[in-house]
Amino acid sequence: MAVIGLDDTDSRDRGMCTTYLAARIAARLRERGHRVDRSILLRLNPAIEFKTRGNAALAIRTDCDRKEAFGLAREAIDAAAETDDPNTNPGLVVAPDADVSPAIAEFSVRTLCDRLAIADAREACKAAGFAYRGWDNGRGLIGALAAVGSRRAFSEWTVERIAYREPKRWGTRRTVDPDSVFAAAERGYPATWDTVDRGEREVVCVPRTPCPVLFGVRGDDPDAVSEVAAAIDAEPVERAETFLTNQGTDAHLRDGSIRSVENGRNYRLSGTVASAPETRRGGHVFFALADDGSNSISNDGSGDDVSLDTADAGSRVHDDEANATAPRLDCVAFEPTKRFRDRVRALRVGDSLTVCGEVSGGTLKLEKFAARDLVRSERVTPTCPVCERSMESAGRDQGYRCRDCGTHREGKASRTLDRDLELGWYEVPPRARRHVAKPLVRGGFDAPTHPER
Protein backbone atom coordinates (compact mmCIF):
# COMPACT_ATOMS: atom_id res chain seq x y z
CA MET A 1 0.00 0.00 0.00
CA ALA A 2 1.15 3.53 -0.79
CA VAL A 3 0.01 6.94 0.42
CA ILE A 4 0.24 9.83 -2.03
CA GLY A 5 0.38 13.31 -0.49
CA LEU A 6 0.10 16.52 -2.50
CA ASP A 7 -0.40 20.22 -1.83
CA ASP A 8 -0.26 23.73 -3.31
CA THR A 9 -1.26 23.10 -6.90
CA ASP A 10 -3.88 25.88 -7.12
CA SER A 11 -3.84 29.65 -7.51
CA ARG A 12 -5.87 32.45 -5.98
CA ASP A 13 -6.17 34.16 -9.36
CA ARG A 14 -5.90 31.39 -11.94
CA GLY A 15 -8.03 28.73 -10.25
CA MET A 16 -7.45 24.96 -10.07
CA CYS A 17 -8.07 23.06 -6.83
CA THR A 18 -5.85 20.47 -5.19
CA THR A 19 -8.92 18.42 -4.26
CA TYR A 20 -9.78 18.21 -7.97
CA LEU A 21 -6.29 17.06 -8.84
CA ALA A 22 -6.52 14.41 -6.11
CA ALA A 23 -9.86 13.26 -7.52
CA ARG A 24 -8.28 12.93 -10.96
CA ILE A 25 -5.37 10.93 -9.57
CA ALA A 26 -7.77 8.64 -7.70
CA ALA A 27 -9.77 8.11 -10.90
CA ARG A 28 -6.61 7.33 -12.87
CA LEU A 29 -5.58 4.75 -10.28
CA ARG A 30 -8.98 3.08 -10.52
CA GLU A 31 -8.75 3.06 -14.32
CA ARG A 32 -5.49 1.13 -13.99
CA GLY A 33 -7.21 -1.44 -11.82
CA HIS A 34 -5.90 -0.23 -8.46
CA ARG A 35 -7.94 0.10 -5.31
CA VAL A 36 -8.29 3.48 -3.61
CA ASP A 37 -9.11 2.91 0.06
CA ARG A 38 -9.60 6.55 0.97
CA SER A 39 -8.98 10.13 -0.08
CA ILE A 40 -8.15 12.57 2.72
CA LEU A 41 -8.65 16.34 2.71
CA LEU A 42 -6.55 17.79 5.52
CA ARG A 43 -7.00 21.41 6.56
CA LEU A 44 -3.80 22.95 7.88
CA ASN A 45 -3.17 26.00 10.10
CA PRO A 46 -5.70 28.61 8.87
CA ALA A 47 -3.40 31.43 10.01
CA ILE A 48 -0.72 30.69 7.38
CA GLU A 49 -0.41 33.62 5.00
CA PHE A 50 0.68 31.49 2.03
CA LYS A 51 -2.66 29.67 1.80
CA THR A 52 -4.85 30.11 -1.26
CA ARG A 53 -8.27 29.66 0.36
CA GLY A 54 -8.78 26.93 2.95
CA ASN A 55 -5.17 25.75 3.27
CA ALA A 56 -5.91 22.13 2.35
CA ALA A 57 -3.56 19.25 1.58
CA LEU A 58 -4.62 15.90 0.09
CA ALA A 59 -3.69 12.25 0.57
CA ILE A 60 -4.72 9.14 -1.37
CA ARG A 61 -4.24 5.62 0.02
CA THR A 62 -3.98 2.98 -2.69
CA ASP A 63 -2.74 -0.55 -3.32
CA CYS A 64 -0.53 0.78 -6.12
CA ASP A 65 3.24 0.37 -5.63
CA ARG A 66 5.22 3.47 -4.72
CA LYS A 67 7.10 3.83 -7.99
CA GLU A 68 3.97 3.76 -10.14
CA ALA A 69 2.09 6.00 -7.71
CA PHE A 70 4.87 8.58 -7.72
CA GLY A 71 5.08 8.65 -11.50
CA LEU A 72 1.33 8.95 -11.97
CA ALA A 73 1.00 11.77 -9.41
CA ARG A 74 4.02 13.64 -10.81
CA GLU A 75 2.53 13.54 -14.31
CA ALA A 76 -0.80 14.83 -13.00
CA ILE A 77 0.86 17.75 -11.20
CA ASP A 78 3.00 18.62 -14.23
CA ALA A 79 -0.12 18.67 -16.40
CA ALA A 80 -2.55 20.57 -14.18
CA ALA A 81 -0.83 22.58 -11.41
CA GLU A 82 -0.94 26.37 -11.84
CA THR A 83 2.85 26.74 -11.65
CA ASP A 84 2.77 29.88 -13.83
CA ASP A 85 1.61 31.63 -10.67
CA PRO A 86 4.78 32.49 -8.67
CA ASN A 87 2.84 31.79 -5.45
CA THR A 88 2.06 28.20 -6.47
CA ASN A 89 4.75 25.81 -5.24
CA PRO A 90 3.52 22.20 -5.42
CA GLY A 91 4.79 19.37 -3.30
CA LEU A 92 4.46 15.59 -3.72
CA VAL A 93 5.29 12.89 -1.16
CA VAL A 94 4.76 9.14 -1.63
CA ALA A 95 5.25 6.74 1.27
CA PRO A 96 4.49 3.14 2.19
CA ASP A 97 1.44 3.25 4.43
CA ALA A 98 3.12 1.02 7.02
CA ASP A 99 6.05 3.44 7.33
CA VAL A 100 4.05 6.40 8.68
CA SER A 101 5.86 6.72 12.00
CA PRO A 102 4.94 8.64 15.17
CA ALA A 103 7.44 11.32 14.08
CA ILE A 104 5.57 11.86 10.80
CA ALA A 105 2.25 11.90 12.65
CA GLU A 106 3.66 14.54 15.00
CA PHE A 107 4.70 16.59 11.96
CA SER A 108 1.08 16.44 10.79
CA VAL A 109 -0.19 17.71 14.14
CA ARG A 110 2.26 20.61 14.09
CA THR A 111 1.01 21.80 10.70
CA LEU A 112 -2.35 22.54 12.36
CA CYS A 113 -0.92 24.43 15.31
CA ASP A 114 2.51 25.79 14.36
CA ARG A 115 4.46 27.30 11.48
CA LEU A 116 6.91 24.95 9.77
CA ALA A 117 9.68 25.57 7.26
CA ILE A 118 10.09 23.91 3.88
CA ALA A 119 13.43 22.55 5.11
CA ASP A 120 11.60 20.79 7.96
CA ALA A 121 9.52 18.83 5.44
CA ARG A 122 12.51 17.93 3.24
CA GLU A 123 14.52 16.70 6.21
CA ALA A 124 11.59 14.63 7.51
CA CYS A 125 11.09 13.04 4.06
CA LYS A 126 14.77 12.18 3.81
CA ALA A 127 14.87 10.73 7.31
CA ALA A 128 11.83 8.56 6.61
CA GLY A 129 13.06 7.46 3.18
CA PHE A 130 9.96 8.80 1.39
CA ALA A 131 9.94 9.65 -2.30
CA TYR A 132 9.27 13.36 -2.74
CA ARG A 133 9.49 16.25 -5.14
CA GLY A 134 8.95 19.99 -4.86
CA TRP A 135 8.20 22.39 -7.67
CA ASP A 136 9.72 25.90 -7.50
CA ASN A 137 10.46 26.52 -3.80
CA GLY A 138 8.57 23.34 -2.83
CA ARG A 139 6.43 24.88 -0.09
CA GLY A 140 3.75 22.30 -0.87
CA LEU A 141 5.99 19.60 0.62
CA ILE A 142 4.86 20.73 4.09
CA GLY A 143 1.21 20.00 3.42
CA ALA A 144 1.93 16.90 1.31
CA LEU A 145 3.88 15.28 4.14
CA ALA A 146 1.26 16.35 6.68
CA ALA A 147 -1.44 14.68 4.59
CA VAL A 148 0.60 11.46 4.42
CA GLY A 149 0.78 11.31 8.23
CA SER A 150 -2.72 12.60 8.96
CA ARG A 151 -4.58 9.30 9.37
CA ARG A 152 -2.28 8.31 12.21
CA ALA A 153 -2.13 11.83 13.64
CA PHE A 154 -5.82 12.55 14.15
CA SER A 155 -8.72 10.59 15.62
CA GLU A 156 -11.70 12.80 14.77
CA TRP A 157 -12.90 12.90 11.17
CA THR A 158 -15.82 14.20 9.14
CA VAL A 159 -16.60 13.87 5.42
CA GLU A 160 -17.17 16.12 2.43
CA ARG A 161 -18.75 15.25 -0.91
CA ILE A 162 -17.34 17.57 -3.59
CA ALA A 163 -18.88 17.89 -7.04
CA TYR A 164 -16.73 19.32 -9.86
CA ARG A 165 -17.65 21.33 -12.93
CA GLU A 166 -17.06 20.42 -16.52
CA PRO A 167 -13.73 22.00 -17.56
CA LYS A 168 -15.39 24.11 -20.28
CA ARG A 169 -17.38 25.90 -17.57
CA TRP A 170 -14.44 26.80 -15.31
CA GLY A 171 -14.25 30.50 -14.63
CA THR A 172 -17.88 31.12 -15.57
CA ARG A 173 -20.84 31.77 -13.30
CA ARG A 174 -22.07 28.61 -11.59
CA THR A 175 -25.61 27.41 -12.16
CA VAL A 176 -27.01 26.05 -8.89
CA ASP A 177 -30.65 26.32 -7.84
CA PRO A 178 -30.64 27.86 -4.33
CA ASP A 179 -34.11 26.56 -3.44
CA SER A 180 -32.97 22.98 -4.05
CA VAL A 181 -29.90 23.60 -1.86
CA PHE A 182 -31.99 24.92 1.03
CA ALA A 183 -34.45 22.04 0.74
CA ALA A 184 -31.68 19.44 0.65
CA ALA A 185 -29.86 21.12 3.53
CA GLU A 186 -33.01 21.06 5.65
CA ARG A 187 -33.47 17.33 5.06
CA GLY A 188 -29.82 16.56 5.76
CA TYR A 189 -29.42 18.62 8.95
CA PRO A 190 -27.86 17.92 11.45
CA ALA A 191 -25.99 15.01 9.86
CA THR A 192 -24.85 17.56 7.27
CA TRP A 193 -24.00 21.13 8.22
CA ASP A 194 -22.73 24.45 6.85
CA THR A 195 -24.48 23.87 3.53
CA VAL A 196 -26.47 27.10 3.84
CA ASP A 197 -26.76 30.07 6.18
CA ARG A 198 -30.43 30.34 7.05
CA GLY A 199 -30.06 33.60 8.94
CA GLU A 200 -28.63 35.42 5.93
CA ARG A 201 -30.55 33.25 3.41
CA GLU A 202 -27.23 32.46 1.75
CA VAL A 203 -25.91 29.32 0.03
CA VAL A 204 -22.57 28.49 1.68
CA CYS A 205 -21.55 25.29 -0.12
CA VAL A 206 -20.98 26.94 -3.53
CA PRO A 207 -17.63 28.77 -3.96
CA ARG A 208 -17.21 32.09 -5.75
CA THR A 209 -13.70 31.49 -7.06
CA PRO A 210 -12.73 30.32 -10.60
CA CYS A 211 -11.83 26.85 -9.29
CA PRO A 212 -13.33 23.58 -10.63
CA VAL A 213 -15.53 23.00 -7.55
CA LEU A 214 -19.27 23.24 -8.17
CA PHE A 215 -20.30 22.63 -4.56
CA GLY A 216 -19.22 20.73 -1.46
CA VAL A 217 -21.48 19.15 1.17
CA ARG A 218 -20.00 18.57 4.64
CA GLY A 219 -21.21 16.33 7.40
CA ASP A 220 -20.65 13.41 9.72
CA ASP A 221 -21.96 10.61 7.51
CA PRO A 222 -20.90 9.63 3.97
CA ASP A 223 -24.40 8.54 2.99
CA ALA A 224 -25.95 11.76 4.28
CA VAL A 225 -23.60 14.05 2.33
CA SER A 226 -24.13 11.97 -0.81
CA GLU A 227 -27.91 12.22 -0.47
CA VAL A 228 -27.80 15.99 -0.03
CA ALA A 229 -25.39 16.39 -2.96
CA ALA A 230 -27.64 14.26 -5.19
CA ALA A 231 -30.66 16.42 -4.34
CA ILE A 232 -29.06 19.69 -5.47
CA ASP A 233 -30.33 20.92 -8.85
CA ALA A 234 -27.30 22.28 -10.71
CA GLU A 235 -25.34 22.33 -13.96
CA PRO A 236 -23.79 19.02 -15.14
CA VAL A 237 -21.24 17.45 -12.78
CA GLU A 238 -18.03 16.20 -14.41
CA ARG A 239 -16.99 14.06 -11.43
CA ALA A 240 -17.51 13.84 -7.68
CA GLU A 241 -15.43 12.51 -4.80
CA THR A 242 -16.06 11.91 -1.10
CA PHE A 243 -13.18 12.90 1.16
CA LEU A 244 -12.38 11.98 4.74
CA THR A 245 -11.48 15.28 6.37
CA ASN A 246 -10.63 17.07 9.59
CA GLN A 247 -13.04 19.88 8.76
CA GLY A 248 -15.36 20.86 11.58
CA THR A 249 -13.19 19.37 14.34
CA ASP A 250 -11.37 22.34 15.96
CA ALA A 251 -8.12 20.43 15.41
CA HIS A 252 -6.32 23.76 14.94
CA LEU A 253 -7.01 25.03 18.47
CA ARG A 254 -4.56 24.72 21.34
CA ASP A 255 -5.28 25.43 24.99
CA GLY A 256 -3.31 28.39 26.30
CA SER A 257 -3.29 31.54 28.38
CA ILE A 258 -3.51 35.19 27.36
CA ARG A 259 -0.04 35.94 28.72
CA SER A 260 1.62 33.40 26.40
CA VAL A 261 -0.17 33.70 23.03
CA GLU A 262 1.76 34.04 19.77
CA ASN A 263 0.68 35.51 16.46
CA GLY A 264 -0.15 33.08 13.66
CA ARG A 265 -1.57 30.43 15.97
CA ASN A 266 -5.06 29.42 17.08
CA TYR A 267 -6.15 29.20 20.69
CA ARG A 268 -8.80 28.32 23.24
CA LEU A 269 -8.38 30.81 26.11
CA SER A 270 -10.16 31.74 29.32
CA GLY A 271 -10.50 35.24 30.74
CA THR A 272 -12.71 38.03 31.98
CA VAL A 273 -14.20 40.79 29.84
CA ALA A 274 -12.16 43.89 30.69
CA SER A 275 -13.69 46.52 28.40
CA ALA A 276 -17.17 47.12 27.05
CA PRO A 277 -17.65 45.90 23.45
CA GLU A 278 -17.08 48.71 20.96
CA THR A 279 -18.21 48.82 17.32
CA ARG A 280 -15.45 50.38 15.22
CA ARG A 281 -14.93 51.42 11.65
CA GLY A 282 -16.24 48.84 9.19
CA GLY A 283 -18.68 47.36 11.71
CA HIS A 284 -16.10 45.22 13.52
CA VAL A 285 -16.77 44.75 17.26
CA PHE A 286 -13.85 44.76 19.71
CA PHE A 287 -13.47 44.09 23.43
CA ALA A 288 -10.54 43.34 25.73
CA LEU A 289 -10.23 40.04 27.60
CA ALA A 290 -8.15 39.98 30.78
CA ASP A 291 -6.24 36.92 31.94
CA ASP A 292 -8.03 35.51 34.97
CA GLY A 293 -5.01 33.46 36.02
CA SER A 294 -6.39 30.10 34.91
CA ASN A 295 -5.73 27.94 31.87
CA SER A 296 -8.53 27.65 29.32
CA ILE A 297 -11.20 25.05 29.93
CA SER A 298 -10.72 22.10 27.62
CA ASN A 299 -13.37 21.28 25.03
CA ASP A 300 -13.61 17.83 23.55
CA GLY A 301 -15.32 18.91 20.70
CA SER A 302 -14.84 29.02 7.10
CA GLY A 303 -15.44 31.75 6.65
CA ASP A 304 -14.43 35.02 5.30
CA ASP A 305 -11.02 36.29 6.26
CA VAL A 306 -10.85 40.04 6.92
CA SER A 307 -7.57 41.92 7.19
CA LEU A 308 -7.14 43.53 10.58
CA ASP A 309 -6.94 47.30 10.16
CA THR A 310 -3.98 48.32 12.28
CA ALA A 311 -5.58 51.69 12.94
CA ASP A 312 -8.40 49.87 14.74
CA ALA A 313 -6.32 47.17 16.36
CA GLY A 314 -6.73 48.70 19.81
CA SER A 315 -4.61 47.76 22.75
CA ARG A 316 -3.18 44.50 21.31
CA VAL A 317 -1.53 42.22 23.87
CA HIS A 318 -0.49 44.37 26.81
CA ASP A 319 -0.17 44.33 30.58
CA ASP A 320 -2.96 45.99 32.50
CA GLU A 321 -1.42 49.25 33.72
CA ALA A 322 -3.18 48.84 37.04
CA ASN A 323 -2.25 45.22 37.49
CA ALA A 324 0.79 43.75 35.73
CA THR A 325 -0.39 40.22 36.59
CA ALA A 326 -3.48 40.55 34.38
CA PRO A 327 -2.42 40.97 30.73
CA ARG A 328 -5.14 41.64 28.19
CA LEU A 329 -5.89 40.49 24.68
CA ASP A 330 -8.15 42.32 22.25
CA CYS A 331 -10.84 40.11 20.68
CA VAL A 332 -12.76 41.00 17.53
CA ALA A 333 -15.92 39.86 15.76
CA PHE A 334 -15.52 40.99 12.16
CA GLU A 335 -18.39 42.47 10.14
CA PRO A 336 -18.89 39.29 8.01
CA THR A 337 -19.88 37.41 11.18
CA LYS A 338 -23.11 39.44 11.04
CA ARG A 339 -25.53 38.42 13.84
CA PHE A 340 -22.72 36.91 15.93
CA ARG A 341 -21.66 40.50 16.64
CA ASP A 342 -24.90 41.00 18.59
CA ARG A 343 -23.81 38.18 20.90
CA VAL A 344 -20.50 39.98 21.42
CA ARG A 345 -22.20 43.35 21.96
CA ALA A 346 -24.27 41.73 24.73
CA LEU A 347 -21.14 41.08 26.82
CA ARG A 348 -20.41 43.20 29.90
CA VAL A 349 -17.26 43.95 31.84
CA GLY A 350 -16.75 41.17 34.37
CA ASP A 351 -18.27 38.34 32.32
CA SER A 352 -16.19 35.14 32.39
CA LEU A 353 -15.53 33.60 28.97
CA THR A 354 -13.71 30.98 26.98
CA VAL A 355 -12.82 32.33 23.53
CA CYS A 356 -11.56 30.50 20.42
CA GLY A 357 -9.79 31.85 17.36
CA GLU A 358 -6.64 32.92 15.57
CA VAL A 359 -4.28 35.50 17.07
CA SER A 360 -3.06 37.98 14.45
CA GLY A 361 -1.43 41.32 15.14
CA GLY A 362 -1.98 40.71 18.84
CA THR A 363 -5.76 40.40 18.41
CA LEU A 364 -7.87 37.24 18.58
CA LYS A 365 -10.30 36.77 15.68
CA LEU A 366 -13.33 35.19 17.31
CA GLU A 367 -14.66 31.89 15.94
CA LYS A 368 -16.76 31.04 18.97
CA PHE A 369 -16.98 31.80 22.69
CA ALA A 370 -18.52 30.27 25.78
CA ALA A 371 -20.16 32.44 28.43
CA ARG A 372 -19.06 30.75 31.67
CA ASP A 373 -20.36 33.25 34.24
CA LEU A 374 -22.32 36.44 33.61
CA VAL A 375 -22.57 39.64 35.62
CA ARG A 376 -26.15 39.69 36.94
CA SER A 377 -26.27 43.01 38.81
CA GLU A 378 -24.69 46.46 38.87
CA ARG A 379 -24.05 49.13 41.48
CA VAL A 380 -26.10 52.30 40.97
CA THR A 381 -26.88 55.55 42.73
CA PRO A 382 -29.59 54.75 45.29
CA THR A 383 -33.16 56.07 45.14
CA CYS A 384 -34.65 57.71 48.20
CA PRO A 385 -37.13 55.27 49.80
CA VAL A 386 -39.24 58.18 51.08
CA CYS A 387 -39.63 60.54 48.10
CA GLU A 388 -38.33 58.22 45.36
CA ARG A 389 -35.85 60.76 44.01
CA SER A 390 -32.31 59.92 42.98
CA MET A 391 -30.00 60.56 45.90
CA GLU A 392 -26.81 62.65 45.74
CA SER A 393 -23.30 61.99 46.97
CA ALA A 394 -22.79 63.31 50.46
CA GLY A 395 -19.07 63.70 49.84
CA ARG A 396 -16.11 61.40 49.50
CA ASP A 397 -16.64 58.22 51.57
CA GLN A 398 -19.77 59.74 53.16
CA GLY A 399 -22.42 57.81 51.28
CA TYR A 400 -25.53 59.34 49.70
CA ARG A 401 -28.29 61.68 50.89
CA CYS A 402 -31.63 62.90 49.59
CA ARG A 403 -31.54 66.66 49.01
CA ASP A 404 -35.27 66.98 49.75
CA CYS A 405 -35.86 64.91 52.88
CA GLY A 406 -32.32 64.33 54.13
CA THR A 407 -32.54 60.54 54.08
CA HIS A 408 -29.04 59.01 54.19
CA ARG A 409 -27.61 55.81 52.69
CA GLU A 410 -24.12 54.37 53.22
CA GLY A 411 -23.34 53.31 49.62
CA LYS A 412 -24.65 52.44 46.19
CA ALA A 413 -27.58 50.15 45.62
CA SER A 414 -27.55 46.89 43.67
CA ARG A 415 -29.75 46.60 40.57
CA THR A 416 -30.52 43.33 38.74
CA LEU A 417 -29.53 43.32 35.07
CA ASP A 418 -31.61 41.91 32.23
CA ARG A 419 -29.11 40.00 30.08
CA ASP A 420 -29.67 39.15 26.41
CA LEU A 421 -27.21 36.30 26.80
CA GLU A 422 -27.33 32.87 28.38
CA LEU A 423 -24.57 30.64 29.63
CA GLY A 424 -23.01 28.40 27.00
CA TRP A 425 -21.32 28.39 23.60
CA TYR A 426 -21.99 30.86 20.79
CA GLU A 427 -20.49 30.68 17.29
CA VAL A 428 -20.11 32.63 14.07
CA PRO A 429 -22.74 31.77 11.42
CA PRO A 430 -22.00 29.24 8.65
CA ARG A 431 -21.16 32.00 6.14
CA ALA A 432 -18.18 33.06 8.28
CA ARG A 433 -17.06 29.68 9.62
CA ARG A 434 -13.54 28.49 8.94
CA HIS A 435 -13.27 25.05 7.37
CA VAL A 436 -11.63 23.44 10.39
CA ALA A 437 -13.76 25.19 13.05
CA LYS A 438 -16.21 22.86 14.79
CA PRO A 439 -19.92 23.72 14.42
CA LEU A 440 -21.78 23.60 17.71
CA VAL A 441 -24.39 21.28 16.21
CA ARG A 442 -21.77 18.50 16.12
CA GLY A 443 -21.85 18.32 19.92
CA GLY A 444 -19.15 17.29 22.37
CA PHE A 445 -18.90 20.70 24.04
CA ASP A 446 -18.59 21.25 27.76
CA ALA A 447 -21.52 23.65 28.19
CA PRO A 448 -24.95 24.28 26.63
CA THR A 449 -24.74 25.27 22.95
CA HIS A 450 -26.58 27.84 20.84
CA PRO A 451 -25.94 26.63 17.28
CA GLU A 452 -26.16 28.88 14.23
CA ARG A 453 -27.87 27.54 11.10
N, C-alpha and C positions, 0 to 999 in steps of 0.2 A: 504493500500500500504506500502511496505517496500523497503528500500534502503540497499543493501549489498555493503560494501566497503572492499576492500582487497589490500594488498601490500606486496612486498618483499618475493615472493615465489620462485624466480629464483636464478641462480648462474652464476657468470662470467665463471667459469670453467666447471660446470656440465650441464649447459643448463637450460631447462624449460623456461617459459615465463608467466608472470602474466596475460597477455592478453589471452593466451591460456586457462589458468585455468578459467578465467572469461567466456570465450566462452563455456567451458564445463559446468559450473554452469548454464549459461543461457539455454543451451540445456536440461539439466536435469530438470529445472523448466518447460520448455515447454512440456517435456515428461510427467510430472505430471499434465498437463492440466492448468498450470498457464500462465498468460500473462507476457511477458517481454516488457515493454514500451520503454526502451532504455538501452544501455550499454555505459558507459562513460570511456574514456581513458584520464586521467588527467596527464599531464607532470608537475612535480614539479621543484623546484630550480635546474637548471643544474649544479650549482657550488658545490652541496653536494658531499662530497668524498665517502659516503657510497653507492652511486648509483651503479647498475650493468652496465647498458648501458644508457638508456634514462631517467631514474628516473621517471617511470610511476606508477600511482596507478589507480585502476579500481573501478567502481561502477555499480551496476545493479539495476534498478528500476522494481519492480514486484508487482503483486497483491497477492503474497503469504504472509501469516501471518509471523510475526517476528520469532516466535519460530521455525517453519518449515524451514524458510529461514536460520536461524542461524545454525541449525543442518545440513542442506544440505551443506552449505558452509564450515563448520568445517570439515565434512567428506572429502570433496574434497581437502582441504588444507592438511589434514593428509595423504591423499593417494598420492598426487602429488608434494607437495612442496619439494624443495631440502634442507631440514633441516640438512642433513649430512654435508653441508658446514657451517662452523662456522660463516660465514658472511651473512648467510641467516636467517632472523629473522621475520617471517611472522606476519601480523596483520590482524584482522577481526573485523569489526564494522557493526552492523545491527541496523537500526533506522527506526521509522515510518517516511514516507516522509513528513508528515505535521509538524513534530517536528524539522525540520531543521531550526534553529533559526538564527538571524543575527550574533550571537556570533560564531556559527559554520561556517557560511559563511565567517566571518572574519578570522577564523582559516585557512580556505582553501586559502584565499588570501595570508596570511603570509607564507604559505609553498612554494609559488612561489618566494617570495622576501626576506625572512628571513631564520634563522636557528632555528628550534624548538627542544625542548627536548622531549624524550619519556614520561617523567612525565607530560608534557603539554597536550599530547594527552590523557593520562589516566584520568587526572583531568577533562578535557573537556567532556569525555565520561561519567564519573560519574555524573558530574553536569547536563548533559542533560538526564540522565537515559537510555543511549543506552546500548545494549548488546554488549560486546566486549571480545576479547581474543587475547593475544599475545603469540607467541611461542619464546622460548629462551629469549632474552632481549626485544622482542616485538617492535623493532624499526619500523616495518611495520605498527604499529598503527597510526603513524603520517600521512602516506600517505592514509591509509584506511579511517580515519576520514576526511581528506581533500577531498577525492573522494565523500564521503557522502554529504558534503556541497557544492560541486562544482557547481551544477546546479543553485543554488541561488547566488553563489559568482561571477560568470562570465557571461558576456552578449555576448561575441563573441565566436563563435564555428565553427569548420570545421569538416570534416569527414575523416575516414580512413577505407578502406576495406582490411582486413587482411586474407590471405589464409594460412592454416596450412598444414604441411606435415603429411603423414602417419607415425605413431610412429615407424614403423620398419626402416624408413629412417633417423630418427633423428641422428645427428652426422656425417652423410655422406655428400658427395658433392651434392649440389643442382643441379637439371637439369631444367634450364630455358633458353629458346631460346632468346638471346639478341636482335635479329632482330625483333622478335614479340613485345618485350617490347618497343623498340624505335618507332615502327610503331604505337602501341597503345598509347604511350605517346604523339606522334605528333597529333593524332586525338583528344585526350582528353584535350590538352593544350588550353587555360589557366584555364579551370575549374578544371583540375587536374594538380598538379605541384610536382616537386622534385621526379619524377619517374626515370628520367635519368639525366646525366650530358652530354650535347651535346658537350661542349667544350673539355672535356677529353674523350669523347666517352665511358662513363662508366655507367653501370646500377646501380642506387642508391637504388632502392626499394627492392633489395634482400640482406638480411643480410649475414654475413660471420661467425656468431657464431653457436654453436651447438644447438641452440634453435629450437622449433617446427615451427617457422615462415618460410613460403616459400617465400612470398613477401607481401608488403603492399603498397596500392595505396592511396595517399592523395589528397584531393581537397576540393572544396567548395560545391559540390553537390553529394548527395548519388547515384543518377542514373549515374552520370558521372564516379565516382570511380568504380562502379559495372561494367559498360561497358568496362572500361579499363582493369579491373581485368579479365573479361571474355575473353578478346582478347589475353591474354598472353598465349603462348604455353609453357607448363611446365609439370613436373611430376604430378601424381595424387594428387588431393587436398582432404584431409581427411574431413575438415570442413572449413567454412569461416564465418566471422562475420563483420558487419559494426559498427564502434564505432563513437559516438559523441566525439569530442576531442578539446582541446585547442591548438593543434599543429598549428604552423604557425600564431600565434596571437601576439607575443611579450608580452605576459602577464607577463613574468618574469622581464621586464625592469621597473625601477623606474627612475623618473627624479631626478637629483641631481647636485652637483657641485664638481669640482675636489678637492677642499679643504676639503670635508667631506666624501669622499668615504671610504668604508670598504671592506676588503677582504671577499670573499665568497658570494658576492652579484652582481647583474647585473644592469647596469646603462645606461641611456641616458644622455650624458654630452655635454656641449658646451665649446669650447676653441679655441685657436690659435696655429698653429703649431710653436713650439719653437726650433726644431732641424731638420736638414735635415734627411730624411729617410736613414737608414743604414742597409744593408744586413749583418747579422751576421752568425756565425757558424750554420750549418744545413739549411741555406736558409731562416731563419726567418727575417722579416723586422721590424725594430723598429723606432719609432720617439717619441719625447716628445711633449705633448700637454700642453699649459699653460692656466691657468684659466683666462678668459677674464672679470671676474667680474659679469657675468650674469648667470642666471639659464639656463638649457638646454631648447631648443625649443621643445614643446610638439608635439608628433606625434600620430595621431589617428589610426593609423594603428594597422641540425645535422651534426652533422658533427664529424669529427675526433677530439678527444681531444688529445692535445700534452702537455706533462709535460714541464713546464717552467724551463729551465736550469738556475740555480741561478747564474752561472758564466756569463751569457749573459743578466741578468735581467736589467742591466743599472742603471739608476738613481733612479728607484722606485718612490714613492711619496715623493717629497721634495720641500722645499721652494727655489725659485729662489734666488741665492746668491746676485744678484744685486737688487732684488726687492722682499721683503718678502711678499708683498701682492699678488704675482702671483705664487702660487704653481704650480708644474708640475706633470704630470702623464705620465709614459711611456705607449705607445700603441704598440701592436704587431700584425702583420699578419703572422701566422704560415705557414710553408712550404706547408702543405696540402691544403691551400687555393689557391694554384697555381696562376692562372692569376689575382686574386684579388690583389696579391702583386704588380703587375705592376701599379694598380690604386694608391696604397699607395706610391710607389716609385715616382709617378708623383707629389706628394705634395711638396710644397716649404714653407720655413719659412715665416710666416705671413699669410698663408691661414687660413680662419675661417671655423671651422668644427662643426658638431654634430657627436659624435661617440657613438656606442652602443656595449655593451659586458660585459663579466664577469671580475671583478677585482680579481686577484689572485697574491699573492706575491707582491702587490703594482703595478702590471702592468695590463692594460686592454687588454683582448683578443678580438680583433675586430671581430664583426659579420657583421656590416655594418657601413657606415658613409655617411654623407651628406656634400658636399662642399657648404658652404653658401656664401662665398666671396673669390675670388682668386686673388693673387698678379698678376698684369698684366704688370708690368715694373720693371726694376732694375736700380740702379745707377752704372755707369761704368766710367772708365777713358776716358775723352773726346778725340776725334780725331781732329787734326788741320784742320780747314776748308780751309786753303790755300794749304798745301802740303800733306794733308791726312795721316800724320803720327800720331801714338799714342803720346799724350802729356805726359810730365813728371811733377811730383809734384814740385812746386816752393818753397817748404818749408812749415812748419806747418802753417796752416791757411792762406796761401798765394796763394792758387789756383793752376792752372796748366799752364805750358808754353811749347811751341814747341821749342826744342833745335836747330832746323834748321833755322826757320824764326822769332822766338821770339814772336809769337802770344800768347796772354795770355787769360786764361779763369778763372772765379771766382771759379767754383766748378765742380763736376762730372756731366756727362750728363745722361739723362734718355733714356733707351732702352726698347722697347716693347718686351715682352716675348711671345713666341709661347708655349701655354700650351696644353698638351695632356690630359686635363681633362676639363669637363664641370661642370656647377653648377648642383646640384641634388644629389640623393641617389645612392650609390654603395654598392654592397653586395658580400659576399663570394659565390662561386658557390654551386650548389646543393650537391655535394660530401662532402662539409665541413659544411653544414648548420646544426645547432642544431634543434632538433625536434620542439621546441617551438618558434624559431625565425621566424619572418614573412617574407615570400618572397615578393620582391617588386612587383611582378606581381599581387598580391592580391589587390593592390591599397590602397587608404586611407592615403597616405603620403603627407606631407606638402610642397613638392618640386618636380620637375621633377625626374623621376626614370630611372635607367639604369639596367633593370633586367638581371640576369644571367639565362641561360637555360642549 
